[in-house]
Amino acid sequence: MDTVPIRHADGSDLSDIGDLLAGVARGEPAAFDRLYMSTRARLFGLIYTTVRDPGFAEEVMQEAYLEVWHKAHLYQPNRGKPLSWLMMICHRRAIDRVRWKASAAGSSWSPSAL
């Protein structure tokens, strides 16, 4: 039985994210470019849903991909799927931004504020 590749809405193949992440861990810019192109829409949607501001979402996305570039070698395939690892990084960064924004405005953050 043939397996059907998992594809994102833009047609990119999500089944090779682990290979791309391994390439990023080796410092390969081409792997990083392909990883970004394959995951950007999904990760931006996750971040935007959390921060609810397009400018903040873009900043958080840059920070998250910078973290991926520096920490790709820490990804452990036996602990979860590569896309889940990327989403966790983005979600953590987005929550941090919401908390920072709330503290800068002098209010306290709570999950119900989202």
Phi and psi restraints in degrees (range 20) as a CNS / XPLOR table:
assign (resid 1 and name C) (resid 2 and name N)
       (resid 2 and name CA) (resid 2 and name C) 1.0 -76.7 20.0 2
assign (resid 2 and name N) (resid 2 and name CA)
       (resid 2 and name C) (resid 3 and name N) 1.0 141.9 20.0 2
assign (resid 2 and name C) (resid 3 and name N)
       (resid 3 and name CA) (resid 3 and name C) 1.0 -92.9 20.0 2
assign (resid 3 and name N) (resid 3 and name CA)
       (resid 3 and name C) (resid 4 and name N) 1.0 140.9 20.0 2
assign (resid 3 and name C) (resid 4 and name N)
       (resid 4 and name CA) (resid 4 and name C) 1.0 -93.8 20.0 2
assign (resid 4 and name N) (resid 4 and name CA)
       (resid 4 and name C) (resid 5 and name N) 1.0 127.0 20.0 2
assign (resid 4 and name C) (resid 5 and name N)
       (resid 5 and name CA) (resid 5 and name C) 1.0 -64.2 20.0 2
assign (resid 5 and name N) (resid 5 and name CA)
       (resid 5 and name C) (resid 6 and name N) 1.0 144.4 20.0 2
assign (resid 5 and name C) (resid 6 and name N)
       (resid 6 and name CA) (resid 6 and name C) 1.0 -78.3 20.0 2
assign (resid 6 and name N) (resid 6 and name CA)
       (resid 6 and name C) (resid 7 and name N) 1.0 126.6 20.0 2
assign (resid 6 and name C) (resid 7 and name N)
       (resid 7 and name CA) (resid 7 and name C) 1.0 -123.5 20.0 2
assign (resid 7 and name N) (resid 7 and name CA)
       (resid 7 and name C) (resid 8 and name N) 1.0 147.4 20.0 2
assign (resid 7 and name C) (resid 8 and name N)
       (resid 8 and name CA) (resid 8 and name C) 1.0 -84.5 20.0 2
assign (resid 8 and name N) (resid 8 and name CA)
       (resid 8 and name C) (resid 9 and name N) 1.0 170.4 20.0 2
assign (resid 8 and name C) (resid 9 and name N)
       (resid 9 and name CA) (resid 9 and name C) 1.0 -58.0 20.0 2
assign (resid 9 and name N) (resid 9 and name CA)
       (resid 9 and name C) (resid 10 and name N) 1.0 -30.1 20.0 2
assign (resid 9 and name C) (resid 10 and name N)
       (resid 10 and name CA) (resid 10 and name C) 1.0 -84.1 20.0 2
assign (resid 10 and name N) (resid 10 and name CA)
       (resid 10 and name C) (resid 11 and name N) 1.0 4.0 20.0 2
assign (resid 10 and name C) (resid 11 and name N)
       (resid 11 and name CA) (resid 11 and name C) 1.0 91.9 20.0 2
assign (resid 11 and name N) (resid 11 and name CA)
       (resid 11 and name C) (resid 12 and name N) 1.0 -6.0 20.0 2
assign (resid 11 and name C) (resid 12 and name N)
       (resid 12 and name CA) (resid 12 and name C) 1.0 -72.2 20.0 2
assign (resid 12 and name N) (resid 12 and name CA)
       (resid 12 and name C) (resid 13 and name N) 1.0 148.7 20.0 2
assign (resid 12 and name C) (resid 13 and name N)
       (resid 13 and name CA) (resid 13 and name C) 1.0 -86.1 20.0 2
assign (resid 13 and name N) (resid 13 and name CA)
       (resid 13 and name C) (resid 14 and name N) 1.0 117.5 20.0 2
assign (resid 13 and name C) (resid 14 and name N)
       (resid 14 and name CA) (resid 14 and name C) 1.0 -86.6 20.0 2
assign (resid 14 and name N) (resid 14 and name CA)
       (resid 14 and name C) (resid 15 and name N) 1.0 -9.1 20.0 2
assign (resid 14 and name C) (resid 15 and name N)
       (resid 15 and name CA) (resid 15 and name C) 1.0 -74.5 20.0 2
assign (resid 15 and name N) (resid 15 and name CA)
       (resid 15 and name C) (resid 16 and name N) 1.0 -14.8 20.0 2
assign (resid 15 and name C) (resid 16 and name N)
       (resid 16 and name CA) (resid 16 and name C) 1.0 -103.4 20.0 2
assign (resid 16 and name N) (resid 16 and name CA)
       (resid 16 and name C) (resid 17 and name N) 1.0 15.3 20.0 2
assign (resid 16 and name C) (resid 17 and name N)
       (resid 17 and name CA) (resid 17 and name C) 1.0 -60.8 20.0 2
assign (resid 17 and name N) (resid 17 and name CA)
       (resid 17 and name C) (resid 18 and name N) 1.0 -37.8 20.0 2
assign (resid 17 and name C) (resid 18 and name N)
       (resid 18 and name CA) (resid 18 and name C) 1.0 -60.8 20.0 2
assign (resid 18 and name N) (resid 18 and name CA)
       (resid 18 and name C) (resid 19 and name N) 1.0 -42.0 20.0 2
assign (resid 18 and name C) (resid 19 and name N)
       (resid 19 and name CA) (resid 19 and name C) 1.0 -65.2 20.0 2
assign (resid 19 and name N) (resid 19 and name CA)
       (resid 19 and name C) (resid 20 and name N) 1.0 -40.8 20.0 2
assign (resid 19 and name C) (resid 20 and name N)
       (resid 20 and name CA) (resid 20 and name C) 1.0 -65.8 20.0 2
assign (resid 20 and name N) (resid 20 and name CA)
       (resid 20 and name C) (resid 21 and name N) 1.0 -40.6 20.0 2
assign (resid 20 and name C) (resid 21 and name N)
       (resid 21 and name CA) (resid 21 and name C) 1.0 -62.8 20.0 2
assign (resid 21 and name N) (resid 21 and name CA)
       (resid 21 and name C) (resid 22 and name N) 1.0 -37.7 20.0 2
assign (resid 21 and name C) (resid 22 and name N)
       (resid 22 and name CA) (resid 22 and name C) 1.0 -64.1 20.0 2
assign (resid 22 and name N) (resid 22 and name CA)
       (resid 22 and name C) (resid 23 and name N) 1.0 -38.8 20.0 2
assign (resid 22 and name C) (resid 23 and name N)
       (resid 23 and name CA) (resid 23 and name C) 1.0 -65.1 20.0 2
assign (resid 23 and name N) (resid 23 and name CA)
       (resid 23 and name C) (resid 24 and name N) 1.0 -39.7 20.0 2
assign (resid 23 and name C) (resid 24 and name N)
       (resid 24 and name CA) (resid 24 and name C) 1.0 -63.3 20.0 2
assign (resid 24 and name N) (resid 24 and name CA)
       (resid 24 and name C) (resid 25 and name N) 1.0 -40.8 20.0 2
assign (resid 24 and name C) (resid 25 and name N)
       (resid 25 and name CA) (resid 25 and name C) 1.0 -61.1 20.0 2
assign (resid 25 and name N) (resid 25 and name CA)
       (resid 25 and name C) (resid 26 and name N) 1.0 -29.3 20.0 2
assign (resid 25 and name C) (resid 26 and name N)
       (resid 26 and name CA) (resid 26 and name C) 1.0 -84.7 20.0 2
assign (resid 26 and name N) (resid 26 and name CA)
       (resid 26 and name C) (resid 27 and name N) 1.0 -0.7 20.0 2
assign (resid 26 and name C) (resid 27 and name N)
       (resid 27 and name CA) (resid 27 and name C) 1.0 82.7 20.0 2
assign (resid 27 and name N) (resid 27 and name CA)
       (resid 27 and name C) (resid 28 and name N) 1.0 26.3 20.0 2
assign (resid 27 and name C) (resid 28 and name N)
       (resid 28 and name CA) (resid 28 and name C) 1.0 -89.0 20.0 2
assign (resid 28 and name N) (resid 28 and name CA)
       (resid 28 and name C) (resid 29 and name N) 1.0 109.3 20.0 2
assign (resid 28 and name C) (resid 29 and name N)
       (resid 29 and name CA) (resid 29 and name C) 1.0 -58.5 20.0 2
assign (resid 29 and name N) (resid 29 and name CA)
       (resid 29 and name C) (resid 30 and name N) 1.0 -35.5 20.0 2
assign (resid 29 and name C) (resid 30 and name N)
       (resid 30 and name CA) (resid 30 and name C) 1.0 -64.5 20.0 2
assign (resid 30 and name N) (resid 30 and name CA)
       (resid 30 and name C) (resid 31 and name N) 1.0 -37.7 20.0 2
assign (resid 30 and name C) (resid 31 and name N)
       (resid 31 and name CA) (resid 31 and name C) 1.0 -66.2 20.0 2
assign (resid 31 and name N) (resid 31 and name CA)
       (resid 31 and name C) (resid 32 and name N) 1.0 -39.9 20.0 2
assign (resid 31 and name C) (resid 32 and name N)
       (resid 32 and name CA) (resid 32 and name C) 1.0 -63.3 20.0 2
assign (resid 32 and name N) (resid 32 and name CA)
       (resid 32 and name C) (resid 33 and name N) 1.0 -44.0 20.0 2
assign (resid 32 and name C) (resid 33 and name N)
       (resid 33 and name CA) (resid 33 and name C) 1.0 -58.4 20.0 2
assign (resid 33 and name N) (resid 33 and name CA)
       (resid 33 and name C) (resid 34 and name N) 1.0 -46.7 20.0 2
assign (resid 33 and name C) (resid 34 and name N)
       (resid 34 and name CA) (resid 34 and name C) 1.0 -66.9 20.0 2
assign (resid 34 and name N) (resid 34 and name CA)
       (resid 34 and name C) (resid 35 and name N) 1.0 -38.7 20.0 2
assign (resid 34 and name C) (resid 35 and name N)
       (resid 35 and name CA) (resid 35 and name C) 1.0 -61.0 20.0 2
assign (resid 35 and name N) (resid 35 and name CA)
       (resid 35 and name C) (resid 36 and name N) 1.0 -45.4 20.0 2
assign (resid 35 and name C) (resid 36 and name N)
       (resid 36 and name CA) (resid 36 and name C) 1.0 -60.7 20.0 2
assign (resid 36 and name N) (resid 36 and name CA)
       (resid 36 and name C) (resid 37 and name N) 1.0 -48.9 20.0 2
assign (resid 36 and name C) (resid 37 and name N)
       (resid 37 and name CA) (resid 37 and name C) 1.0 -63.3 20.0 2
assign (resid 37 and name N) (resid 37 and name CA)
       (resid 37 and name C) (resid 38 and name N) 1.0 -31.7 20.0 2
assign (resid 37 and name C) (resid 38 and name N)
       (resid 38 and name CA) (resid 38 and name C) 1.0 -79.4 20.0 2
assign (resid 38 and name N) (resid 38 and name CA)
       (resid 38 and name C) (resid 39 and name N) 1.0 -24.0 20.0 2
assign (resid 38 and name C) (resid 39 and name N)
       (resid 39 and name CA) (resid 39 and name C) 1.0 -120.3 20.0 2
assign (resid 39 and name N) (resid 39 and name CA)
       (resid 39 and name C) (resid 40 and name N) 1.0 -9.5 20.0 2
assign (resid 39 and name C) (resid 40 and name N)
       (resid 40 and name CA) (resid 40 and name C) 1.0 -58.7 20.0 2
assign (resid 40 and name N) (resid 40 and name CA)
       (resid 40 and name C) (resid 41 and name N) 1.0 -43.0 20.0 2
assign (resid 40 and name C) (resid 41 and name N)
       (resid 41 and name CA) (resid 41 and name C) 1.0 -65.9 20.0 2
assign (resid 41 and name N) (resid 41 and name CA)
       (resid 41 and name C) (resid 42 and name N) 1.0 -45.0 20.0 2
assign (resid 41 and name C) (resid 42 and name N)
       (resid 42 and name CA) (resid 42 and name C) 1.0 -66.2 20.0 2
assign (resid 42 and name N) (resid 42 and name CA)
       (resid 42 and name C) (resid 43 and name N) 1.0 -43.7 20.0 2
assign (resid 42 and name C) (resid 43 and name N)
       (resid 43 and name CA) (resid 43 and name C) 1.0 -71.0 20.0 2
assign (resid 43 and name N) (resid 43 and name CA)
       (resid 43 and name C) (resid 44 and name N) 1.0 -37.5 20.0 2
assign (resid 43 and name C) (resid 44 and name N)
       (resid 44 and name CA) (resid 44 and name C) 1.0 -62.4 20.0 2
assign (resid 44 and name N) (resid 44 and name CA)
       (resid 44 and name C) (resid 45 and name N) 1.0 -40.9 20.0 2
assign (resid 44 and name C) (resid 45 and name N)
       (resid 45 and name CA) (resid 45 and name C) 1.0 -60.1 20.0 2
assign (resid 45 and name N) (resid 45 and name CA)
       (resid 45 and name C) (resid 46 and name N) 1.0 -42.8 20.0 2
assign (resid 45 and name C) (resid 46 and name N)
       (resid 46 and name CA) (resid 46 and name C) 1.0 -62.3 20.0 2
assign (resid 46 and name N) (resid 46 and name CA)
       (resid 46 and name C) (resid 47 and name N) 1.0 -46.9 20.0 2
assign (resid 46 and name C) (resid 47 and name N)
       (resid 47 and name CA) (resid 47 and name C) 1.0 -65.0 20.0 2
assign (resid 47 and name N) (resid 47 and name CA)
       (resid 47 and name C) (resid 48 and name N) 1.0 -46.5 20.0 2
assign (resid 47 and name C) (resid 48 and name N)
       (resid 48 and name CA) (resid 48 and name C) 1.0 -61.4 20.0 2
assign (resid 48 and name N) (resid 48 and name CA)
       (resid 48 and name C) (resid 49 and name N) 1.0 -38.2 20.0 2
assign (resid 48 and name C) (resid 49 and name N)
       (resid 49 and name CA) (resid 49 and name C) 1.0 -60.8 20.0 2
assign (resid 49 and name N) (resid 49 and name CA)
       (resid 49 and name C) (resid 50 and name N) 1.0 -31.6 20.0 2
assign (resid 49 and name C) (resid 50 and name N)
       (resid 50 and name CA) (resid 50 and name C) 1.0 -84.4 20.0 2
assign (resid 50 and name N) (resid 50 and name CA)
       (resid 50 and name C) (resid 51 and name N) 1.0 -47.8 20.0 2
assign (resid 50 and name C) (resid 51 and name N)
       (resid 51 and name CA) (resid 51 and name C) 1.0 -88.3 20.0 2
assign (resid 51 and name N) (resid 51 and name CA)
       (resid 51 and name C) (resid 52 and name N) 1.0 -23.4 20.0 2
assign (resid 51 and name C) (resid 52 and name N)
       (resid 52 and name CA) (resid 52 and name C) 1.0 55.9 20.0 2
assign (resid 52 and name N) (resid 52 and name CA)
       (resid 52 and name C) (resid 53 and name N) 1.0 33.7 20.0 2
assign (resid 52 and name C) (resid 53 and name N)
       (resid 53 and name CA) (resid 53 and name C) 1.0 -149.3 20.0 2
assign (resid 53 and name N) (resid 53 and name CA)
       (resid 53 and name C) (resid 54 and name N) 1.0 120.5 20.0 2
assign (resid 53 and name C) (resid 54 and name N)
       (resid 54 and name CA) (resid 54 and name C) 1.0 -61.3 20.0 2
assign (resid 54 and name N) (resid 54 and name CA)
       (resid 54 and name C) (resid 55 and name N) 1.0 -36.9 20.0 2
assign (resid 54 and name C) (resid 55 and name N)
       (resid 55 and name CA) (resid 55 and name C) 1.0 -66.3 20.0 2
assign (resid 55 and name N) (resid 55 and name CA)
       (resid 55 and name C) (resid 56 and name N) 1.0 -47.0 20.0 2
assign (resid 55 and name C) (resid 56 and name N)
       (resid 56 and name CA) (resid 56 and name C) 1.0 -63.2 20.0 2
assign (resid 56 and name N) (resid 56 and name CA)
       (resid 56 and name C) (resid 57 and name N) 1.0 -38.2 20.0 2
assign (resid 56 and name C) (resid 57 and name N)
       (resid 57 and name CA) (resid 57 and name C) 1.0 -62.2 20.0 2
assign (resid 57 and name N) (resid 57 and name CA)
       (resid 57 and name C) (resid 58 and name N) 1.0 -41.1 20.0 2
assign (resid 57 and name C) (resid 58 and name N)
       (resid 58 and name CA) (resid 58 and name C) 1.0 -64.5 20.0 2
assign (resid 58 and name N) (resid 58 and name CA)
       (resid 58 and name C) (resid 59 and name N) 1.0 -41.4 20.0 2
assign (resid 58 and name C) (resid 59 and name N)
       (resid 59 and name CA) (resid 59 and name C) 1.0 -63.6 20.0 2
assign (resid 59 and name N) (resid 59 and name CA)
       (resid 59 and name C) (resid 60 and name N) 1.0 -44.8 20.0 2
assign (resid 59 and name C) (resid 60 and name N)
       (resid 60 and name CA) (resid 60 and name C) 1.0 -63.1 20.0 2
assign (resid 60 and name N) (resid 60 and name CA)
       (resid 60 and name C) (resid 61 and name N) 1.0 -39.5 20.0 2
assign (resid 60 and name C) (resid 61 and name N)
       (resid 61 and name CA) (resid 61 and name C) 1.0 -62.7 20.0 2
assign (resid 61 and name N) (resid 61 and name CA)
       (resid 61 and name C) (resid 62 and name N) 1.0 -43.4 20.0 2
assign (resid 61 and name C) (resid 62 and name N)
       (resid 62 and name CA) (resid 62 and name C) 1.0 -60.3 20.0 2
assign (resid 62 and name N) (resid 62 and name CA)
       (resid 62 and name C) (resid 63 and name N) 1.0 -44.9 20.0 2
assign (resid 62 and name C) (resid 63 and name N)
       (resid 63 and name CA) (resid 63 and name C) 1.0 -62.5 20.0 2
assign (resid 63 and name N) (resid 63 and name CA)
       (resid 63 and name C) (resid 64 and name N) 1.0 -41.1 20.0 2
assign (resid 63 and name C) (resid 64 and name N)
       (resid 64 and name CA) (resid 64 and name C) 1.0 -65.5 20.0 2
assign (resid 64 and name N) (resid 64 and name CA)
       (resid 64 and name C) (resid 65 and name N) 1.0 -45.5 20.0 2
assign (resid 64 and name C) (resid 65 and name N)
       (resid 65 and name CA) (resid 65 and name C) 1.0 -68.2 20.0 2
assign (resid 65 and name N) (resid 65 and name CA)
       (resid 65 and name C) (resid 66 and name N) 1.0 -31.5 20.0 2
assign (resid 65 and name C) (resid 66 and name N)
       (resid 66 and name CA) (resid 66 and name C) 1.0 -64.2 20.0 2
assign (resid 66 and name N) (resid 66 and name CA)
       (resid 66 and name C) (resid 67 and name N) 1.0 -41.3 20.0 2
assign (resid 66 and name C) (resid 67 and name N)
       (resid 67 and name CA) (resid 67 and name C) 1.0 -62.7 20.0 2
assign (resid 67 and name N) (resid 67 and name CA)
       (resid 67 and name C) (resid 68 and name N) 1.0 -41.0 20.0 2
assign (resid 67 and name C) (resid 68 and name N)
       (resid 68 and name CA) (resid 68 and name C) 1.0 -60.8 20.0 2
assign (resid 68 and name N) (resid 68 and name CA)
       (resid 68 and name C) (resid 69 and name N) 1.0 -44.2 20.0 2
assign (resid 68 and name C) (resid 69 and name N)
       (resid 69 and name CA) (resid 69 and name C) 1.0 -58.9 20.0 2
assign (resid 69 and name N) (resid 69 and name CA)
       (resid 69 and name C) (resid 70 and name N) 1.0 -42.6 20.0 2
assign (resid 69 and name C) (resid 70 and name N)
       (resid 70 and name CA) (resid 70 and name C) 1.0 -81.1 20.0 2
assign (resid 70 and name N) (resid 70 and name CA)
       (resid 70 and name C) (resid 71 and name N) 1.0 -25.0 20.0 2
assign (resid 70 and name C) (resid 71 and name N)
       (resid 71 and name CA) (resid 71 and name C) 1.0 -119.2 20.0 2
assign (resid 71 and name N) (resid 71 and name CA)
       (resid 71 and name C) (resid 72 and name N) 1.0 12.0 20.0 2
assign (resid 71 and name C) (resid 72 and name N)
       (resid 72 and name CA) (resid 72 and name C) 1.0 -57.1 20.0 2
assign (resid 72 and name N) (resid 72 and name CA)
       (resid 72 and name C) (resid 73 and name N) 1.0 -30.8 20.0 2
assign (resid 72 and name C) (resid 73 and name N)
       (resid 73 and name CA) (resid 73 and name C) 1.0 -66.6 20.0 2
assign (resid 73 and name N) (resid 73 and name CA)
       (resid 73 and name C) (resid 74 and name N) 1.0 -14.8 20.0 2
assign (resid 73 and name C) (resid 74 and name N)
       (resid 74 and name CA) (resid 74 and name C) 1.0 -86.5 20.0 2
assign (resid 74 and name N) (resid 74 and name CA)
       (resid 74 and name C) (resid 75 and name N) 1.0 -12.2 20.0 2
assign (resid 74 and name C) (resid 75 and name N)
       (resid 75 and name CA) (resid 75 and name C) 1.0 -63.5 20.0 2
assign (resid 75 and name N) (resid 75 and name CA)
       (resid 75 and name C) (resid 76 and name N) 1.0 131.5 20.0 2
assign (resid 75 and name C) (resid 76 and name N)
       (resid 76 and name CA) (resid 76 and name C) 1.0 -118.4 20.0 2
assign (resid 76 and name N) (resid 76 and name CA)
       (resid 76 and name C) (resid 77 and name N) 1.0 107.1 20.0 2
assign (resid 76 and name C) (resid 77 and name N)
       (resid 77 and name CA) (resid 77 and name C) 1.0 -56.9 20.0 2
assign (resid 77 and name N) (resid 77 and name CA)
       (resid 77 and name C) (resid 78 and name N) 1.0 -28.9 20.0 2
assign (resid 77 and name C) (resid 78 and name N)
       (resid 78 and name CA) (resid 78 and name C) 1.0 -74.4 20.0 2
assign (resid 78 and name N) (resid 78 and name CA)
       (resid 78 and name C) (resid 79 and name N) 1.0 -8.2 20.0 2
assign (resid 78 and name C) (resid 79 and name N)
       (resid 79 and name CA) (resid 79 and name C) 1.0 -102.0 20.0 2
assign (resid 79 and name N) (resid 79 and name CA)
       (resid 79 and name C) (resid 80 and name N) 1.0 -8.0 20.0 2
assign (resid 79 and name C) (resid 80 and name N)
       (resid 80 and name CA) (resid 80 and name C) 1.0 161.6 20.0 2
assign (resid 80 and name N) (resid 80 and name CA)
       (resid 80 and name C) (resid 81 and name N) 1.0 171.5 20.0 2
assign (resid 80 and name C) (resid 81 and name N)
       (resid 81 and name CA) (resid 81 and name C) 1.0 -75.5 20.0 2
assign (resid 81 and name N) (resid 81 and name CA)
       (resid 81 and name C) (resid 82 and name N) 1.0 149.5 20.0 2
assign (resid 81 and name C) (resid 82 and name N)
       (resid 82 and name CA) (resid 82 and name C) 1.0 -61.2 20.0 2
assign (resid 82 and name N) (resid 82 and name CA)
       (resid 82 and name C) (resid 83 and name N) 1.0 -38.2 20.0 2
assign (resid 82 and name C) (resid 83 and name N)
       (resid 83 and name CA) (resid 83 and name C) 1.0 -65.2 20.0 2
assign (resid 83 and name N) (resid 83 and name CA)
       (resid 83 and name C) (resid 84 and name N) 1.0 -37.0 20.0 2
assign (resid 83 and name C) (resid 84 and name N)
       (resid 84 and name CA) (resid 84 and name C) 1.0 -63.1 20.0 2
assign (resid 84 and name N) (resid 84 and name CA)
       (resid 84 and name C) (resid 85 and name N) 1.0 -39.8 20.0 2
assign (resid 84 and name C) (resid 85 and name N)
       (resid 85 and name CA) (resid 85 and name C) 1.0 -62.7 20.0 2
assign (resid 85 and name N) (resid 85 and name CA)
       (resid 85 and name C) (resid 86 and name N) 1.0 -44.9 20.0 2
assign (resid 85 and name C) (resid 86 and name N)
       (resid 86 and name CA) (resid 86 and name C) 1.0 -63.1 20.0 2
assign (resid 86 and name N) (resid 86 and name CA)
       (resid 86 and name C) (resid 87 and name N) 1.0 -42.7 20.0 2
assign (resid 86 and name C) (resid 87 and name N)
       (resid 87 and name CA) (resid 87 and name C) 1.0 -65.2 20.0 2
assign (resid 87 and name N) (resid 87 and name CA)
       (resid 87 and name C) (resid 88 and name N) 1.0 -36.5 20.0 2
assign (resid 87 and name C) (resid 88 and name N)
       (resid 88 and name CA) (resid 88 and name C) 1.0 -63.7 20.0 2
assign (resid 88 and name N) (resid 88 and name CA)
       (resid 88 and name C) (resid 89 and name N) 1.0 -43.5 20.0 2
assign (resid 88 and name C) (resid 89 and name N)
       (resid 89 and name CA) (resid 89 and name C) 1.0 -60.2 20.0 2
assign (resid 89 and name N) (resid 89 and name CA)
       (resid 89 and name C) (resid 90 and name N) 1.0 -47.1 20.0 2
assign (resid 89 and name C) (resid 90 and name N)
       (resid 90 and name CA) (resid 90 and name C) 1.0 -64.2 20.0 2
assign (resid 90 and name N) (resid 90 and name CA)
       (resid 90 and name C) (resid 91 and name N) 1.0 -42.9 20.0 2
assign (resid 90 and name C) (resid 91 and name N)
       (resid 91 and name CA) (resid 91 and name C) 1.0 -63.9 20.0 2
assign (resid 91 and name N) (resid 91 and name CA)
       (resid 91 and name C) (resid 92 and name N) 1.0 -44.4 20.0 2
assign (resid 91 and name C) (resid 92 and name N)
       (resid 92 and name CA) (resid 92 and name C) 1.0 -60.3 20.0 2
assign (resid 92 and name N) (resid 92 and name CA)
       (resid 92 and name C) (resid 93 and name N) 1.0 -45.5 20.0 2
assign (resid 92 and name C) (resid 93 and name N)
       (resid 93 and name CA) (resid 93 and name C) 1.0 -63.5 20.0 2
assign (resid 93 and name N) (resid 93 and name CA)
       (resid 93 and name C) (resid 94 and name N) 1.0 -40.3 20.0 2
assign (resid 93 and name C) (resid 94 and name N)
       (resid 94 and name CA) (resid 94 and name C) 1.0 -65.4 20.0 2
assign (resid 94 and name N) (resid 94 and name CA)
       (resid 94 and name C) (resid 95 and name N) 1.0 -43.3 20.0 2
assign (resid 94 and name C) (resid 95 and name N)
       (resid 95 and name CA) (resid 95 and name C) 1.0 -62.8 20.0 2
assign (resid 95 and name N) (resid 95 and name CA)
       (resid 95 and name C) (resid 96 and name N) 1.0 -42.4 20.0 2
assign (resid 95 and name C) (resid 96 and name N)
       (resid 96 and name CA) (resid 96 and name C) 1.0 -58.4 20.0 2
assign (resid 96 and name N) (resid 96 and name CA)
       (resid 96 and name C) (resid 97 and name N) 1.0 -40.6 20.0 2
assign (resid 96 and name C) (resid 97 and name N)
       (resid 97 and name CA) (resid 97 and name C) 1.0 -66.8 20.0 2
assign (resid 97 and name N) (resid 97 and name CA)
       (resid 97 and name C) (resid 98 and name N) 1.0 -40.5 20.0 2
assign (resid 97 and name C) (resid 98 and name N)
       (resid 98 and name CA) (resid 98 and name C) 1.0 -63.4 20.0 2
assign (resid 98 and name N) (resid 98 and name CA)
       (resid 98 and name C) (resid 99 and name N) 1.0 -42.9 20.0 2
assign (resid 98 and name C) (resid 99 and name N)
       (resid 99 and name CA) (resid 99 and name C) 1.0 -63.8 20.0 2
assign (resid 99 and name N) (resid 99 and name CA)
       (resid 99 and name C) (resid 100 and name N) 1.0 -43.3 20.0 2
assign (resid 99 and name C) (resid 100 and name N)
       (resid 100 and name CA) (resid 100 and name C) 1.0 -61.3 20.0 2
assign (resid 100 and name N) (resid 100 and name CA)
       (resid 100 and name C) (resid 101 and name N) 1.0 -44.6 20.0 2
assign (resid 100 and name C) (resid 101 and name N)
       (resid 101 and name CA) (resid 101 and name C) 1.0 -61.9 20.0 2
assign (resid 101 and name N) (resid 101 and name CA)
       (resid 101 and name C) (resid 102 and name N) 1.0 -41.4 20.0 2
assign (resid 101 and name C) (resid 102 and name N)
       (resid 102 and name CA) (resid 102 and name C) 1.0 -66.4 20.0 2
assign (resid 102 and name N) (resid 102 and name CA)
       (resid 102 and name C) (resid 103 and name N) 1.0 -41.5 20.0 2
assign (resid 102 and name C) (resid 103 and name N)
       (resid 103 and name CA) (resid 103 and name C) 1.0 -69.9 20.0 2
assign (resid 103 and name N) (resid 103 and name CA)
       (resid 103 and name C) (resid 104 and name N) 1.0 -34.7 20.0 2
assign (resid 103 and name C) (resid 104 and name N)
       (resid 104 and name CA) (resid 104 and name C) 1.0 -66.4 20.0 2
assign (resid 104 and name N) (resid 104 and name CA)
       (resid 104 and name C) (resid 105 and name N) 1.0 -30.1 20.0 2
assign (resid 104 and name C) (resid 105 and name N)
       (resid 105 and name CA) (resid 105 and name C) 1.0 -87.1 20.0 2
assign (resid 105 and name N) (resid 105 and name CA)
       (resid 105 and name C) (resid 106 and name N) 1.0 -3.3 20.0 2
assign (resid 105 and name C) (resid 106 and name N)
       (resid 106 and name CA) (resid 106 and name C) 1.0 82.7 20.0 2
assign (resid 106 and name N) (resid 106 and name CA)
       (resid 106 and name C) (resid 107 and name N) 1.0 15.4 20.0 2
assign (resid 106 and name C) (resid 107 and name N)
       (resid 107 and name CA) (resid 107 and name C) 1.0 -114.7 20.0 2
assign (resid 107 and name N) (resid 107 and name CA)
       (resid 107 and name C) (resid 108 and name N) 1.0 165.4 20.0 2
assign (resid 107 and name C) (resid 108 and name N)
       (resid 108 and name CA) (resid 108 and name C) 1.0 -96.1 20.0 2
assign (resid 108 and name N) (resid 108 and name CA)
       (resid 108 and name C) (resid 109 and name N) 1.0 148.8 20.0 2
assign (resid 108 and name C) (resid 109 and name N)
       (resid 109 and name CA) (resid 109 and name C) 1.0 -93.9 20.0 2
assign (resid 109 and name N) (resid 109 and name CA)
       (resid 109 and name C) (resid 110 and name N) 1.0 143.5 20.0 2
assign (resid 109 and name C) (resid 110 and name N)
       (resid 110 and name CA) (resid 110 and name C) 1.0 -145.8 20.0 2
assign (resid 110 and name N) (resid 110 and name CA)
       (resid 110 and name C) (resid 111 and name N) 1.0 155.1 20.0 2
assign (resid 110 and name C) (resid 111 and name N)
       (resid 111 and name CA) (resid 111 and name C) 1.0 -57.2 20.0 2
assign (resid 111 and name N) (resid 111 and name CA)
       (resid 111 and name C) (resid 112 and name N) 1.0 -30.0 20.0 2
assign (resid 111 and name C) (resid 112 and name N)
       (resid 112 and name CA) (resid 112 and name C) 1.0 -69.3 20.0 2
assign (resid 112 and name N) (resid 112 and name CA)
       (resid 112 and name C) (resid 113 and name N) 1.0 -16.6 20.0 2
assign (resid 112 and name C) (resid 113 and name N)
       (resid 113 and name CA) (resid 113 and name C) 1.0 -70.5 20.0 2
assign (resid 113 and name N) (resid 113 and name CA)
       (resid 113 and name C) (resid 114 and name N) 1.0 -19.5 20.0 2
